[in-house]
Amino acid sequence: MNTGSFLFREETMETISRIFSRSLGEGDVTAARLLDGGMFNTTYLVGCGSPERLFVLRLGPVERQRLLGFEGNLMRAEEYVCSVCRAAALPCSEVLAVDTSRTLVDRDYMIVSYIPSVPMCSAPLTREEKHALYLELGGFLRRLHSVEGTRFGFVSRLLEGVGFESWSGALYFEISDFTARLEAAGGLTAEEGERVRAAFAGNAELFDEITAPRLLHTDMWEGNVLLGRETHSILAVIDGDRAVFGDPDFEFASPWGSVPPLREGYGFEPVTDAHRERRMRLYLAFYLALEAHVGLSEYNNPDLFRDRRRQLFEVLDSL
């Protein structure tokens, strides 16, 4: 866990007990311990009653003024994606409660069923086992991408009524938010921010060759894949809160989307078209701008900020 993050804050047993009493009618919280893993939320494994029943409590970020615009409604987005996955028989978390009112505690929270498991990144896998799992994850993504929406944009935005008729509109709206916040925090000069925005504005026609908004996970890394401790079978794919309705290639432009067996399991077509290749480079720039902001303003990680900022302009220079 990133306890040095600006977004992290522990809660007292009293607060956790009140959350479970209100949300699940569980008045007997017996234990709560912090879980490793995610850096955006503060996450606990919570035990209730006797015999003990286990739950996972995810508490959203504090210092919400540091968040990007689309990050303000992520728990509702996660709830939506889980409902889609369950309807499609895709392995995911069982959401038991979500509260974004901030009346009981000054942050959003979510309670999900506990899944006895190990993250894929921590499992002692052979090369063959890992290859087979990535093939399966590729199939998961293929099925998720078959879900077509009516508008483009982050699910978190769409649930608040902010969607876009064009893919270019969704991307430009978000990159403008990223760069404005980076400029305000001293991470980009005004000229640098304008250069990033211009790259997206100048390629609007290229983005708008994409006409069908497809549901994308966008955070398919090994820490978000839960495996059986003994069987190493996939029990759940979690953290769909950053899901987007957009171009399936957007999923594969990120570093975690470039893994060959993942692409193989998906049936990803090699990139040979110049328009498609340029779009994917711009998608990578999008991720890099996002992570530069995260490093500077959210996770208190100057090295991440510097690396992503440098890589962002390397990508722009290559266009």
Buried (B, 14 or more C-beta within 10 A) or exposed (E): BBEEBBBBBEBEEEBBBBBBBBBBEBEEBEEBEEBEBBBBBBBBBBBBEEEEBEBBBBBBBBBBEBBBBBBBBBBBBBBBBBEBBBEBEBBBBEBBBBBBEEEBBEBBBBBBEBBEBBBBEEBEBEEEBBBBBBBBBBBBBBBBBEBEBEBBBBBBBBBBEBBBEBBBBBBBBBBBBBBBBBBEBEBBEEEBBBBBBEBBBEBBEBBBEBEEBBBBBBBBBBBBBBBBEEEBEBBBBBBBBBBBBBBBBBBBBBEBBEBEBBBEBBEBEEBEEEEBEBBBBBBBBBBBBBBBBBBBBBBBBEEBBBBBBEBBBEBBEEE
